[in-house]
Amino acid sequence: MTKKKSASSLISELKRKTRKAYSSEDKIRIVIEGMRGEVSVAELCRIEGIAQPNYYKWSKDFMEAGKKRLNGDTMREANTSEVTSLKHENHDLKEFVAELSLENRRLKKNLSGDN
């Protein structure tokens, strides 16, 4: 027995699937455009098709990132390829340590005469 979805749930699902994802470059461009003050934030948001709370959140994130950078905080989040590479390296090092531990145990047994 299949249940029919209500019209509002279909609309919500469609909106979710068609929602535009903004790149970081787009967000920066929009925030800087808003800072210039050539158009109001409301008008800019209308032109770009974003909600005003999104603009203000992006603006706050932009300012916080700039403040951290100017304070000398050069830490950054690792990207996916770096994380994957580090995970592989970690795995290889763990295997190497395990092999060395086994070899060490075997050599100790041979020295003590236990076979």
C-alpha angles and dihedrals in degrees: 000000000000121000119221115234118234119248092248093053090049090051092048091050092048092050090050092051095046097042111129117240113215119215120227089253090055092049092050092048092050094047093048090047089053091049091054088065095213089131130020119265089244091054092045091051090049091050093047094041097237134127117253093239088059091053092050092047091051090047092051092048090048093052094045092051090049092048092051092049093049090050089059098257099144095166113123135183115266115244123235096263091052092050092048091048092050091048091053091047091049091051092049092049092050090052090049092051090048092051091048091049092052092047090048091051091048092051092048091052091050092050094050092048096245109135 
